[in-house]
Amino acid sequence: MWIPTVTTAVSGLLVASIANANPTPPAPSLSYLGTLNLTLAPPIAIGVGPLGDRNFFAITGGSFTGPVLSATVPPVGGDWGLGHPSVGAFKVEARYHLRTSDGANIYGQSEGPQQEDLVSTHTRIKWETGHPRYEWVNKMAAVGIGSSDPELKWTAIEMWKVEGPKREGKGRRRK
Ligand SMILES: *[C@@H]1O[C@H](CO)[C@@H](O)[C@H](O)[C@H]1NC(C)=O
């Protein structure tokens, strides 16, 4: 008599644990950092190498405007964009500097693919600085949604920082 009861209880637990195996975790959110607008020189064709068809667009200037910082873009760096003509894919590989209105220098890298609409790009963003006021940029994870002038004289990237979700519990600083 007791066996079916136990079996029912165990299978009930199993069902519950399977149902809870992949609960949707709390989603992070994105906060708007600002929009980077880079003006670009005409491309220099590196040509088709082992990784694809690479073209270099030198940065001639630009600006970053947004709620958390504003900056000018000095004429250094560029986009070493990589095309794969055989698979129709294109990837941004950009490096740039931001000179903030309050005097910090930030080194930025953006990398990621063009989307199916052939207009937008989705990029992973890394920023780096030694300026104490902008120490937070070294710790952020951020993404960019870019679009370009059809003549590729400029490219504008809306940048978003990943926020949360906040975790409970004890952590420790990792070395
Ligand atoms: C980016 O800058 C260029 C040159 O100043 C300007 O013509 C263009 O409208 C800007 N693009 C965006 C999306 O703000």
The ligand as an SDF file (V2000), in Angstrom:
LIG
                    3D

 14 14  0  0  0  0  0  0  0  0999 V2000
   27.0100   62.2140  -37.4640 C   0  0  0  0  0  0  0  0  0  0  0  0
   27.8570   63.3050  -37.7940 O   0  0  0  0  0  0  0  0  0  0  0  0
   27.7490   63.7200  -39.1350 C   0  0  0  0  0  0  0  0  0  0  0  0
   28.8490   64.7480  -39.3760 C   0  0  0  0  0  0  0  0  0  0  0  0
   28.8510   65.7300  -38.3740 O   0  0  0  0  0  0  0  0  0  0  0  0
   26.3500   64.2430  -39.3700 C   0  0  0  0  0  0  0  0  0  0  0  0
   26.2080   64.6820  -40.7160 O   0  0  0  0  0  0  0  0  0  0  0  0
   25.3450   63.1280  -39.0980 C   0  0  0  0  0  0  0  0  0  0  0  0
   24.0350   63.5870  -39.2280 O   0  0  0  0  0  0  0  0  0  0  0  0
   25.5520   62.5750  -37.7010 C   0  0  0  0  0  0  0  0  0  0  0  0
   24.7190   61.3860  -37.5440 N   0  0  0  0  0  0  0  0  0  0  0  0
   23.8930   61.2260  -36.5280 C   0  0  0  0  0  0  0  0  0  0  0  0
   23.0610   59.9750  -36.5340 C   0  0  0  0  0  0  0  0  0  0  0  0
   23.7830   62.0280  -35.6140 O   0  0  0  0  0  0  0  0  0  0  0  0
  1  2  1  0
  1 10  1  0
  2  3  1  0
  3  4  1  0
  3  6  1  0
  4  5  1  0
  6  7  1  0
  6  8  1  0
  8  9  1  0
  8 10  1  0
 10 11  1  0
 11 12  1  0
 12 13  1  0
 12 14  2  0
M  END
$$$$
